[in-house]
């Protein structure tokens, strides 16, 4: 599946794992998205405000303050409604609930995200999902 609707949509990815970073950049870049990755920090909100992404993805299964990063993003009026996806370990049900409470639009497991990344992102952005 490729993203082909109009201008390249921008996806800001907040992750601390280099393996996740390269896999996400490669997959979403190949789908036609403009991808920028940065570490998971509360300061990520200022990067998001400046870059104005169409969607935000955050890894919630790390030791960093991903909840604080989500809250900081949601506190900015310009980003309050930006689609935000959190992904994390399937065994961390409390983490998934915390991501929703912090303001994530959608929360999925690592497996769901990495196995169906193009579809998950397209749905997050409200794009028509087709299997080609």
C-alpha positions as CSV (number, residue, x, y, z in Angstrom):
1,X,0.0,0.0,0.0
2,X,1.3,3.5,-0.8
3,X,0.1,6.9,0.2
4,X,-0.7,8.8,-3.0
5,X,-3.2,11.4,-2.0
6,X,-2.0,15.0,-2.8
7,X,1.1,16.4,-1.1
8,X,3.2,14.2,1.1
9,X,1.7,13.9,4.6
10,X,4.1,14.5,7.4
11,X,4.5,12.0,10.2
12,X,6.4,12.9,13.3
13,X,7.7,9.8,15.1
14,X,8.8,9.9,18.7
15,X,10.9,6.8,19.5
16,X,14.1,6.0,21.4
17,X,14.9,2.6,19.9
18,X,17.2,2.9,16.8
19,X,15.9,-0.4,15.4
20,X,12.3,1.0,15.6
21,X,13.5,4.3,14.1
22,X,15.0,2.8,11.0
23,X,12.1,0.4,10.4
24,X,9.5,3.1,10.7
25,X,11.4,5.6,8.5
26,X,12.0,2.9,5.9
27,X,8.4,1.6,5.8
28,X,6.6,4.9,6.0
29,X,9.0,6.6,3.6
30,X,8.4,3.9,1.0
31,X,4.7,4.5,1.4
32,X,5.2,8.2,0.4
33,X,5.1,9.9,3.8
34,X,7.6,12.5,4.9
35,X,8.9,11.1,8.2
36,X,10.8,12.8,10.9
37,X,12.0,10.9,14.0
38,X,13.0,12.4,17.3
39,X,13.5,11.1,20.8
40,X,10.6,10.8,23.2
41,X,10.8,13.9,25.4
42,X,8.4,16.7,26.5
43,X,10.4,19.0,24.3
44,X,9.1,17.1,21.3
45,X,6.0,19.2,21.5
46,X,8.0,22.3,20.4
47,X,9.4,20.3,17.4
48,X,5.8,19.2,16.5
49,X,4.5,22.7,16.8
50,X,7.2,24.0,14.4
51,X,7.0,21.1,11.9
52,X,3.2,20.9,11.9
53,X,2.8,17.1,11.2
54,X,-0.3,15.5,9.8
55,X,0.1,12.7,12.3
56,X,2.2,11.8,15.3
57,X,3.4,8.3,16.4
58,X,4.9,7.7,19.8
59,X,6.5,4.6,21.3
60,X,5.0,4.1,24.7
61,X,7.0,1.0,25.8
62,X,10.1,2.9,26.8
63,X,11.4,4.2,30.1
64,X,11.2,7.8,28.9
65,X,8.3,10.1,29.8
66,X,6.1,9.3,26.8
67,X,2.9,10.2,28.8
68,X,4.4,13.7,29.5
69,X,5.3,14.0,25.8
70,X,1.7,13.2,24.8
71,X,0.3,15.7,27.3
72,X,2.7,18.4,26.2
73,X,1.7,17.9,22.6
74,X,-2.0,17.9,23.5
75,X,-1.6,21.1,25.5
76,X,-0.7,23.0,22.3
77,X,-3.8,24.3,20.6
78,X,-2.4,23.8,17.2
79,X,-1.8,20.1,17.9
80,X,-4.8,19.3,20.1
81,X,-6.6,17.5,17.3
82,X,-3.6,16.1,15.4
83,X,-4.0,12.3,15.1
84,X,-1.6,10.7,17.6
85,X,-0.9,7.0,17.7
86,X,0.8,5.3,20.6
87,X,2.3,1.8,20.3
88,X,3.8,-0.5,22.9
89,X,4.1,-4.0,24.3
90,X,1.0,-6.2,24.1
91,X,1.3,-7.2,27.7
92,X,1.2,-3.6,28.9
93,X,-2.5,-3.0,29.2
94,X,-2.0,-0.3,31.9
95,X,0.3,1.5,29.4
96,X,-2.3,1.4,26.7
97,X,-4.9,2.8,29.1
98,X,-2.4,5.5,30.2
99,X,-1.7,6.5,26.6
100,X,-5.4,6.9,25.9
101,X,-5.8,8.9,29.1
102,X,-2.9,11.1,28.1
103,X,-4.5,12.0,24.8
104,X,-3.6,9.3,22.2
105,X,-6.1,9.1,19.4
106,X,-5.4,5.4,18.9
107,X,-3.3,2.9,20.8
108,X,-2.0,-0.4,19.3
109,X,0.4,-3.1,20.2
110,X,3.9,-3.3,18.8
111,X,2.9,-6.3,16.7
112,X,-0.1,-4.6,15.3
113,X,1.9,-1.5,14.4
114,X,4.9,-3.2,12.8
115,X,2.9,-5.9,11.0
116,X,0.4,-3.5,9.5
117,X,2.1,-0.1,9.7
118,X,1.0,1.4,6.4
119,X,-2.6,0.4,7.1
120,X,-2.5,1.6,10.7
121,X,-1.1,5.0,9.7
122,X,-3.5,5.4,6.8
123,X,-6.4,4.7,9.2
124,X,-5.0,7.1,11.8
125,X,-4.9,9.9,9.1
126,X,-8.4,9.0,7.9
127,X,-7.1,7.9,4.5
128,X,-8.8,5.3,2.4
129,X,-7.1,1.9,3.0
130,X,-6.7,-0.2,-0.1
131,X,-4.8,-3.4,-0.6
132,X,-2.9,-3.3,-3.8
